[in-house]
Amino acid sequence: MTALLLIDIQLGLQEVDYYGEERSNPQAETNCKKILKAFRAKNWPRFHIQHCSTNSESPLHPTKKGNTFNPLVKPKEGEPVIKKNVNSAFIGTDLESQLKERKITDVVIVGLTTEHCVSTSTRMASNLGFNTTLISDATASFNKIGVAGEQYSADVIHNIALTNLKDEFATIKDTASFLKELDN
């Protein structure tokens, strides 16, 4: 059985004043919606992961509007919402036990951001024994400043994060390829 994990697809991750203007994959949330729609059509399990930051300045703090799910992937009644306050969707939550109770062996991961919660959750899913697929264009990254002050573009950050996960922790696919396989 395969489940979809939608990680931190929340309004706060659109706040450029906090995260920066440069972001990879502007279509990531739209691709997440396409994959969610396919899982709903097959009535396969879906889990919405919501980051509830403990930092009161974060747009993802529970008291802020940014904590709200993006309307493109808003959970429907009956779809589990897993609230977390660290990078991994598995730490401090019952996600692993919910997956195992439902005999889920495979997870498909989409969401934000590639280099943070998506990467951490992907690694953890793999380490816990789940066959893990990460959808490359249904995730996104922001630009970063390195330890010596050097600038790294959002695309570079995104691609390096995917490269570090590829094969060892996850199979990497794009939305079109994944949906085509799902239809077959």
PAKOL-877990 format. One line per 10 residues: number of its first residue (from 0); their letters; for each residue x, y, z of N, C-alpha, C, CB. Coordinates in steps of 0.001 Angstrom, whole numbers, plus 524288, in hexadecimal, padded with zeros to 5 digits. Glycine has a CB too. Example, Ala and Ser with C-alpha at 12.3 -4.5 7.8 and 13.67 -1.06 7.14 Angstrom:
! PAKOL-877990
0> as> 83386/7E9C6/81E78/8300C/7EE6C/81E78/83390/7F31C/81E78/82C2C/7EE87/82356 ~ 83232/7F736/81BA8/83566/7FBDC/81BE4/83264/8001E/81EBE/83704/7FDAA/8165D $
This chain:
! PAKOL-877990
0> mtalllidiq> 8035D/7FB63/80000/80000/80000/80000/80389/804D9/80000/7FC2E/80000/804DE ~ 801EF/808B3/7FD06/804E4/80D8E/7FC71/801CD/8121C/7FEB7/80633/80E96/7F6A4 ~ 8048A/8158B/8017A/80221/81A3C/803B5/804FD/81F17/801CB/8022C/81A02/809C2 ~ 8021F/82352/8019A/8044B/8286B/80029/8052E/82B9D/80512/800A0/82B5E/7FC55 ~ 809E9/82DBC/80595/80B2A/83155/809D3/80BD7/836C1/80783/8102F/82F95/80CD6 ~ 80860/83A55/8090A/80895/83FC5/80734/80AF3/84300/80B9F/802F3/841E5/80598 ~ 80FBC/844B6/80AE5/812A8/84712/80F2B/812A1/84D09/80EDE/8183F/84513/80F26 ~ 81076/84F6E/812DB/810DE/85516/813D5/80F41/8587C/80F32/81660/8566B/81553 ~ 80B1B/8571D/80C9D/80949/85A4C/80837/80594/85E62/80A80/8067D/856D6/803D4 ~ 80801/86257/80CD0/80548/8663C/80FE8/80634/86BB4/80DB6/80709/865F5/8159A $
10> lglqevdyyg> 80291/86F26/80EDC/802D7/87480/80CD5/807C8/8775B/80E77/7FE29/8778F/80EA0 ~ 809B8/87651/81319/80E51/8790A/81515/8131D/87862/811BC/80F80/8773A/81A6C ~ 81366/8741A/80ED5/817F5/8733B/80B83/817C2/87661/80679/81872/86D83/80A3C ~ 813DA/879B5/805F8/81398/87D5F/8019A/8153A/882E0/80349/80E0F/87D7A/7FF50 ~ 81697/8838C/80833/817EA/888B9/80A3C/81D95/88A1B/808EB/8170A/888F0/81033 ~ 81E3A/88D3B/804D3/8237B/88E8C/802ED/8267F/891EB/806D3/8231D/89163/7FDB0 ~ 823D7/894E8/80A15/82697/89812/80DFA/8297E/894A5/811E4/822BE/89BA4/810D8 ~ 827A2/88FFA/812AD/82A0D/88C73/8167F/82DD6/888AC/813DD/825D7/88962/81974 ~ 82C47/88664/80F82/82F68/8824E/80D06/832C1/8843C/8087C/82BE4/87E10/80B20 ~ 8316C/888A0/80643/83452/88A9E/801C7/83129/88A2A/7FCCC/83976/887BA/8012E $
20> eersnpqaet> 832B3/88D16/7F8F4/82FC7/88D52/7F40C/83120/888EC/7F049/830BC/89274/7F16C ~ 835E3/886EE/7F0AA/83778/882FD/7ECE3/835EF/87D8B/7EEC3/83D5F/88346/7EBEB ~ 832D5/87AF1/7EB96/83101/875B7/7ECD5/8310A/87266/7E7EA/82B7F/875DE/7EF46 ~ 8328A/86D8C/7E875/83243/869F1/7E406/82CA3/86810/7E367/8360C/86537/7E4C9 ~ 82B92/865B6/7DEF7/82687/86329/7DDEB/821B5/8664E/7DF89/82664/85E0C/7E0A4 ~ 820B4/86AA4/7DCEB/81BFF/86DA1/7DE4A/816F5/86A83/7DD8F/81BBC/8728F/7DB08 ~ 8172D/8664D/7DA99/81295/862FF/7D9A5/81222/85E89/7DD95/812CA/860C5/7D424 ~ 81552/85E70/7E198/81566/859FD/7E541/81015/858E6/7E7A8/81950/85AFB/7E994 ~ 80D71/85CEC/7E998/80860/85C10/7EC18/8044A/85A1D/7E837/8067C/86115/7EEA9 ~ 80486/85BFD/7E35E/800EE/85A1E/7DF54/801F0/85457/7DE3A/80183/85D60/7DA41 $
30> nckkilkafr> 806E4/852CC/7DE16/80826/84D48/7DD52/80674/849FD/7E1FF/80E03/84C9C/7DC5F ~ 806FA/84C20/7E6AE/8050E/84962/7EB5B/7FF2A/8486A/7EADC/80646/84C98/7F06B ~ 7FC63/84C56/7E8E7/7F6BA/84BD6/7E832/7F572/84776/7E45F/7F462/85104/7E642 ~ 7F859/84719/7E00A/7F774/84302/7DC27/7F83A/83D94/7DE86/7FB1E/843C1/7D779 ~ 7FC55/83D0B/7E19A/7FD6D/837F5/7E3FC/7F955/836AA/7E81C/802EF/837E5/7E66C ~ 7F7DB/83A8F/7EB39/7F3BE/839C3/7EF1E/7EEA9/83818/7EC7A/7F2DF/83EC9/7F256 ~ 7ED5C/83AA3/7E82A/7E895/8394F/7E548/7E8BD/83399/7E37C/7E7E0/83CFE/7E084 ~ 7ED3D/831CE/7E1A3/7EDC8/82C5E/7DFDD/7ED2A/82891/7E468/7F31D/82B8B/7DD35 ~ 7EF69/829D4/7E8EA/7EEDD/82670/7ED7F/7E933/82658/7EF69/7F285/82846/7F1EB ~ 7E69E/82ADA/7EF38/7E11B/82AFE/7F0C4/7DDC7/827BC/7ED0E/7DF1A/830A8/7F0E7 $
40> aknwprfhiq> 7DEE8/8280B/7E7FB/7DBE4/82517/7E41C/7DC6C/81F32/7E4FC/7DDAD/82684/7DE8E ~ 7E101/81D77/7E6B3/7E1EB/817ED/7E7BC/7E057/8167B/7ED59/7E7B5/81693/7E6CB ~ 7DEEE/81A6C/7F068/7DDAC/819BC/7F5F1/7E231/8173F/7F8EF/7D8C3/81666/7F68A ~ 7E6F3/818E1/7F77F/7EBA4/8171E/7FA3B/7ECA2/81AC9/7FECF/7F077/816EF/7F67A ~ 7EF45/818EA/802DE/7F021/81C10/80794/7F349/82107/80684/7F2E7/818D0/80BAD ~ 7F191/8253B/8092A/7F41B/82A53/808C9/7F4E2/82C6D/80E47/7F0D5/82E34/80566 ~ 7F977/82EA0/80F40/7FAB2/830F0/81451/7FCC3/83675/81375/7FEBF/82D8C/8175B ~ 7FA30/83A2D/815E0/7FBCB/83FAB/81586/7FF24/840EC/81A4D/7F6E8/8436E/8152F ~ 803E2/84290/81955/8077C/843E0/81D8B/80781/849D9/81E18/80D2A/841AD/81C70 ~ 806CD/84BAF/822E1/80678/8514E/823E7/80ABA/852E0/827BE/800FF/852D0/8260E $
50> hcstnsespl> 80E2C/8565C/825F3/81252/85848/82966/81016/85C7E/82CF4/81707/85A72/8262F ~ 8106F/85BA2/831F9/80E99/85F5A/835F0/8136A/86144/838DD/80A76/85CC6/839CE ~ 815DA/86545/836BE/81ACB/86733/838D0/81A49/86909/83E79/81CD1/86BA1/8356E ~ 81E5C/8680E/84171/81E8D/86A0C/846D0/820D6/86F8C/846FF/821C7/86661/84A49 ~ 822D8/8716B/8428E/824FB/876B6/8421E/82079/87A84/84123/82929/8770E/83DA0 ~ 81F75/87DE0/844D3/81AFA/88170/84455/81B84/88545/83FCB/81A46/88477/8495A ~ 82031/885E3/83DA7/82112/8895B/83928/82007/8869E/833F4/826A9/88B6C/8393D ~ 81FD8/88180/83404/81F28/87E7E/82F38/819A3/87F0C/82D16/82065/878C1/8302F ~ 81920/87F88/827E6/813F1/87F80/82580/8110A/87A5B/82663/81469/88089/81FB1 ~ 813D0/87647/827FB/81169/8712F/828DC/80FED/8704B/82E96/81515/86CE9/82710 $
60> hptkkgntfn> 81078/8744F/831C7/80ECD/873E0/83741/808DE/8732A/83751/8107D/878D8/83A89 ~ 806CB/86FE6/83AC7/80126/86ED3/83ADA/7FDA3/873A3/83B72/7FFFE/86B26/83F30 ~ 7FFB0/877EC/83D6A/7FC81/87CA3/83E06/7FC61/87FFA/8391C/7FE86/87FDB/84285 ~ 7FF5A/87E87/8351F/7FFCB/881AB/8305E/7FC8B/87F53/82BF4/80588/88221/82EAF ~ 7FAB1/882C8/82887/7F7B2/88124/823EE/7FAD7/87D55/8208A/7F613/885F1/820AE ~ 7FFF1/87E0E/8206E/80353/87AC1/81D3F/80366/8750E/81ECF/808AE/87CC8/81D6F ~ 8016D/873CC/8236F/8012A/86E64/82532/7FCFA/86B52/82232/8000E/86E32/82B14 ~ 7F96C/86E21/81FA8/7F50F/86BCC/81CCB/7F704/868DF/817F6/7F117/8700A/81B30 ~ 7F472/86485/816BB/7F5CF/861A6/811FD/7F4A0/864E3/80D27/7F2DC/85C72/811C1 ~ 7F7DC/8643D/80922/7F6E8/866AA/8041A/7F1B6/86482/80205/7FB8C/8659A/8002F $
70> plvkpkegep> 7EE37/867E8/8001D/7E922/8661B/7FE35/7E976/86204/7F9D2/7E60D/86AB7/7FC50 ~ 7EDC2/861E7/7F6F2/7EE53/85E12/7F2B8/7EE58/85873/7F4C2/7F359/85F1D/7EFAE ~ 7F004/857BC/7F9A3/7F074/85272/7FBCD/7EDD5/85209/80126/7F634/850DB/7FC3B ~ 7E9F5/85534/801FD/7E746/8553F/8070B/7E51F/84FCF/80843/7E2D0/85958/80711 ~ 7E627/84DE1/80CFA/7E420/848B2/80E64/7DE2C/84881/80E49/7E612/84724/813CD ~ 7DC2F/84418/80C75/7D68F/84316/80CB1/7D561/84028/811BC/7D4A8/83FE9/807D1 ~ 7D077/84036/8132F/7CEDC/83D73/817E2/7D085/837BC/81780/7C8E2/83DE7/818B4 ~ 7D2DA/835CE/81BA7/7D498/83068/81BD3/7DA3D/82F9B/81A43/7D140/82D39/8186E ~ 7DCA7/83382/817CF/7E22D/83319/81674/7E561/834C4/81B35/7E388/83687/8118C ~ 7E8C2/83152/81D25/7EBB0/83285/821E1/7EF3B/83745/82147/7EEE6/82DDE/82373 $
80> vikknvnsaf> 7EF6A/83A6C/8256B/7F300/83ED4/825D1/7F6C5/83D93/82A41/7F002/8442A/826CC ~ 7FBC5/83D7D/828F8/7FFE5/83C6B/82CC2/8029D/8419A/82DEA/803E2/8382E/82AA9 ~ 80258/84356/832C6/804DE/8483C/83450/80A3A/84707/83698/80176/84B4C/83852 ~ 80E13/84A09/834D6/81370/8494A/836B4/815E1/84E95/837DA/816C5/8463D/832A2 ~ 81A17/84E8D/83AE4/81CDC/85374/83BDB/822BD/852E9/83B11/81BC1/8555D/8415A ~ 82457/84EA4/83887/829C5/84DCD/836F4/829C3/84C78/83126/82C71/84957/83A47 ~ 82E63/84BBC/82EE0/82EB2/84ACC/82945/82C6D/84595/82784/83435/84B1B/82797 ~ 82CE4/84186/82AA6/82AF8/83C62/8291C/82531/83BBE/82A53/82E14/83823/82BD3 ~ 82252/839B4/82686/81CC4/8388E/82752/81C02/833EC/82AFF/81A19/83774/82213 ~ 8203B/8312C/82C39/81FE2/82C7C/82F80/8214B/82D72/83537/82364/82852/82D55 $
90> igtdlesqlk> 82425/83186/83666/825EB/8328B/83BC5/821A7/83563/83EC9/82B0C/835CC/83BC9 ~ 82024/8332C/84331/81C30/83594/84684/816A5/8352A/8446B/81D7D/83B28/8474D ~ 815D4/831AF/84092/810A2/830E5/83E4B/80F6D/82B10/83E42/8104F/83338/838A5 ~ 80AA9/829C7/83CD2/80939/82440/83C50/808FF/8228A/83698/803F3/8233F/83EEF ~ 80BB1/8255F/83327/80B87/8241B/82D93/80D51/81E83/82C89/80EEC/827ED/82A7F ~ 811C1/81CF8/82EB2/813BF/817B3/82DB8/80FC4/81394/82F5C/818EA/816D8/830A2 ~ 80D82/81421/833E7/809BE/8102E/835B4/804CE/81034/8325B/8084E/81121/83B74 ~ 80318/814CE/830A5/7FE84/814F5/82D29/7FFA0/81229/82803/7FCE3/81AA4/82C15 ~ 80444/81309/825DB/805AE/8106F/820F6/805EA/80A83/821B1/80AF7/8127C/81EF3 ~ 8086B/808DC/825E0/80904/80339/826D0/803CD/800A0/8280B/80CD8/80243/82B4D $
100> erkitdvviv> 8005D/80349/82AEA/7FB30/8011F/82C11/7F819/8001B/82714/7F822/804D3/82FA2 ~ 7F8F0/8035E/8232B/7F62B/802D0/81E2F/7F91E/7FF62/81A54/7F53B/80823/81BC6 ~ 7FD57/7FD09/81C1D/8008A/7F984/818E8/802CD/7FC48/8141B/7FD4C/7F4CF/8172C ~ 80429/80134/814CE/80689/80440/81095/80C5C/80300/8106A/80599/80A44/8115D ~ 80E32/8019E/80BCA/813B7/8004D/80B0B/81697/80452/807C3/81435/7FAFF/80884 ~ 8139D/8076B/804C0/815E4/80B34/8012A/813AA/8109B/80245/814E0/8099E/7FB6F ~ 81713/8148F/80219/81540/819EE/802AE/8172D/81D36/7FE1F/8171C/81C49/807EA ~ 813D7/820C7/7FC86/8151D/824A1/7F888/81526/829DF/7FB57/81115/8248A/7F3C5 ~ 81960/82CD0/7FAB2/81A08/831AB/7FD9A/81A0F/83652/7F9EC/81F11/8318A/800CF ~ 816FD/83A4A/7FB75/816D5/83F60/7F8D1/816C2/84391/7FD0F/811EB/83FDF/7F510 $
110> glttehcvst> 8180A/8485F/7FBA2/81782/84C99/7FF6C/81C1A/85041/7FFB0/8169F/84A68/8049F ~ 81C71/852F7/8040D/82032/85733/804C2/82311/8569A/809F9/81D6B/85C8B/8047D ~ 827C7/85830/80A15/82B66/85950/805F0/82EFF/854A4/80524/82E88/85E45/80723 ~ 83119/8544E/80072/8342B/84FB7/7FEFC/838AE/84ECD/802BA/8363C/8504D/7F976 ~ 83B77/852F5/8040F/8403D/85269/8072B/83F45/851F9/80D09/843BF/856F8/80628 ~ 83A81/852E9/80EC1/8395E/852A0/8145C/835C9/84E04/81593/836DB/857BE/81642 ~ 830D2/84F1F/81643/82D2A/84B20/81822/82C5C/846B2/81440/827FA/84D98/8195D ~ 82C85/847DA/80F36/82BE8/843B2/80B55/83091/83FFD/80B92/82B54/84604/805C5 ~ 8353F/8421E/80BA8/839F7/83EEB/80BF0/83A1E/83BB2/810F7/83ED4/84261/80B94 ~ 8391E/83E3E/81559/83950/83B88/81A64/8353F/8372F/81AA0/83873/83F67/81EE7 $
120> strmasnlgf> 83089/83843/818E0/82C5A/83458/818FE/82D65/82FEC/81525/82717/836E4/817C5 ~ 82FB0/8312E/810A5/83111/82D33/80CCB/83529/8297C/80EFE/83313/82FC0/807BF ~ 83923/82BAA/8115F/83D47/8286E/813B6/83AFD/824ED/817FB/841B4/82BEC/815FF ~ 837B5/82737/81B33/8356A/82450/81F8B/831D4/81FF5/81D85/8325A/82809/8232B ~ 82EA7/82125/8199C/82B30/81D27/81764/82E64/81883/8156F/827DC/81F76/812E1 ~ 8328E/819AA/812A2/835EF/81589/8109F/8387C/81280/81515/83A22/817D8/80D08 ~ 83A74/8154B/818F0/83D05/812BA/81D60/8393F/80F52/8207D/83F75/816CC/820F6 ~ 83445/810B8/82070/8304F/80D99/82329/82E77/808F2/81FE4/82BA5/81106/82495 ~ 83078/8087D/81B17/82F46/803F0/817DA/82B0E/804B8/813C2/82DB7/7FFA0/81B3B ~ 8292E/8097A/8131B/8253C/80A71/80F13/827EA/80B27/809C7/821E1/80F55/81072 $
130> nttlisdata> 825B7/808DD/805AD/8277E/809E3/8005C/825B5/80F6B/7FF1D/82546/805BD/7FC46 ~ 82966/812CD/7FDF1/82848/81862/7FDB8/8292A/81A94/7F845/82BA2/81B50/801A4 ~ 82544/81D6F/7F665/8259E/8203B/7F175/824E9/82601/7F29D/82176/81E3C/7ED6D ~ 82852/8292D/7F07B/8280C/82EDF/7F11A/826FC/83143/7EBC4/82D3A/83122/7F389 ~ 82319/834A4/7EB86/821A9/8371C/7E68D/82491/83C4A/7E614/81B9B/837F7/7E628 ~ 8284A/83C76/7E283/82C07/840C3/7E229/82994/84611/7E10E/82FE9/83F97/7DE08 ~ 8259B/84641/7DDC4/8234E/84B51/7DC67/81E5A/84C73/7DF88/82214/84B7E/7D695 ~ 81D7F/84956/7E39B/8194C/84A62/7E75A/81BB9/84BBB/7ECA1/81587/84597/7E7DA ~ 82086/84DA5/7EC63/8235B/84FBC/7F0E0/82614/854B4/7EF0A/82763/84BA4/7F32A ~ 827DC/857CF/7F2BB/82A85/85CB5/7F152/82E47/85E4B/7F59C/82688/86121/7F050 $
140> sfnkigvage> 83212/86183/7F41D/83605/86389/7F7B8/83670/86971/7F72B/83B60/860F1/7F6B5 ~ 838EF/86BCE/7FB04/83A2C/8715F/7FAE2/8400D/87207/7FA68/83813/87436/7FFD3 ~ 841B2/876A1/7F896/84749/877BB/7F84A/8498C/877FA/7FDD0/84852/87CEF/7F54E ~ 84EA8/87733/7FE3F/85145/87716/80356/85677/87A0A/80319/8522E/87162/8051F ~ 85825/87BBD/8079F/85D56/87E08/8083B/860A9/87A03/80B0C/85D29/88363/80B4C ~ 86523/878B6/808BF/86897/874B8/80AEE/86B87/87693/80FBB/86C6D/872F7/806DF ~ 86EA6/87311/811ED/8716E/8742D/816CC/8757E/8787D/81638/8740A/86F49/818C2 ~ 87770/87956/81182/87B44/87D79/8108C/878BA/88237/80DEB/87FC1/87B65/80D25 ~ 8737C/8825A/80DED/870B5/886C5/80BA9/86F8F/8864B/805E0/873BA/88B8C/80C8C ~ 870F6/881EC/80382/87001/88131/7FDF0/86A30/88042/7FCF3/87346/87C98/7FBCE $
150> qysadvihni> 86867/881CB/7F852/862E5/88142/7F6CF/8620F/87C2A/7F3D4/86122/885F8/7F371 ~ 85DF3/87959/7F53A/85C6F/874AE/7F267/856D0/87564/7F093/85D09/86FAF/7F5DD ~ 855EF/8748F/7EB91/850B6/87550/7E965/84CF6/8711D/7EB5A/850EA/87546/7E369 ~ 847FA/8724F/7EB09/843EE/86E8E/7EC99/8444B/86998/7E952/83E72/87100/7EC0F ~ 8455D/86A24/7E44D/845D8/86589/7E0ED/84A71/86219/7E28A/84677/86735/7DB3A ~ 84ED4/8647F/7E3E9/85364/86179/7E5A8/8521F/85E99/7EABC/85834/8651A/7E66E ~ 84FC8/8615A/7EE70/84E53/85EEF/7F36E/84AA7/85A51/7F277/84BB2/86300/7F71C ~ 846BA/85B28/7EF34/842E6/85717/7EDFD/84580/8524F/7EB81/83EAE/85943/7EA54 ~ 848B2/85347/7E787/84B2A/84EF4/7E4B5/84F10/84BFC/7E80E/84DDF/850FA/7DFDF ~ 851EE/84EAC/7EB69/85597/84BF6/7EEE3/85299/848AC/7F2DD/85932/84FED/7F1B7 $
160> altnlkdefa> 84E4A/84ACE/7F4EA/84B20/847C5/7F89F/8491E/842C5/7F609/8467C/84B14/7FAAC ~ 8472A/8433C/7F13A/84542/83E9C/7EE6A/849AE/83ABF/7ED5F/842B1/84039/7E93A ~ 84E30/83CC5/7EBE1/852B9/8397D/7EACD/85452/8366B/7EFA3/8574B/83CCF/7E8DE ~ 85427/838F5/7F42A/8559B/83654/7F907/851B7/8321C/7FAA0/8561A/83A4A/7FD5E ~ 84CDE/8327D/7F8E3/848D9/82EA6/7FA39/8487D/82A36/7F63B/84396/83156/7FAAE ~ 849ED/82B66/7F164/8494A/827C8/7ECFF/84BE8/82289/7EE0E/84B86/82A2E/7E804 ~ 848E7/81E75/7ED2B/84A93/81900/7ED7B/84B80/8170D/7F30E/84F79/8184D/7EA62 ~ 84E58/819FE/7F63B/84F5D/81814/7FB88/84A8A/8185A/7FF04/853C4/81B31/7FDFF ~ 84787/81CA0/7FE88/842FA/81D53/801DF/83DCE/81D19/7FEE8/84363/8226F/804AF ~ 83DE2/81E4D/7F9E5/838F5/81E99/7F6FD/839DB/81DEB/7F12A/8363B/823CE/7F807 $
170> tikdtasflk> 835B5/81C3E/7EEA2/83572/81C78/7E8F4/8334C/821D9/7E7AD/831F2/817EB/7E68D ~ 835CF/8248A/7E413/83432/829D0/7E2AC/8315D/82995/7DD6B/838FD/82D9A/7E26E ~ 82C99/82BBC/7DD4F/82981/82BFB/7D87E/8272C/83169/7D7FA/82520/827C0/7D874 ~ 825AA/832D0/7D338/822D0/837BE/7D289/81CF9/8368A/7D252/824A0/83AB1/7CD74 ~ 819D2/83AA1/7D2A1/81426/839FE/7D2F5/811F7/8370A/7CE3D/81183/83F54/7D367 ~ 81375/838AF/7C991/81151/83639/7C4D7/8128D/83069/7C4A8/81377/838E6/7BFF1 ~ 8176C/82EF7/7C5BD/818F7/8296E/7C5A6/8160A/82655/7C9C7/81EE0/828DE/7C67D ~ 8159F/8289B/7CE75/812F5/825DE/7D2B1/80D36/82503/7D162/81378/828EC/7D7D1 ~ 80A93/8290B/7CF76/80504/82883/7CE32/80422/824B7/7C9B6/802B2/82DD1/7CCD2 ~ 807B5/824A5/7C5F4/80740/820ED/7C19D/807B2/81B4D/7C39E/80B80/82201/7BD6F $
180> eldn> 80B6D/81A5E/7C728/80C07/81526/7C97A/80732/813AE/7CCA6/810F2/814EF/7CCFA ~ 804F7/81772/7CF5A/80063/8167F/7D296/7FBBB/814D8/7CF46/7FF0A/81B5C/7D5BE ~ 7FB61/8170B/7CA94/7F709/815D0/7C710/7F78A/8105E/7C4AD/7F6B6/819DD/7C2BC ~ 7FC61/80E59/7C478/7FD46/8093A/7C1F2/7FC71/804B8/7C59B/802BA/808ED/7BFC5 $
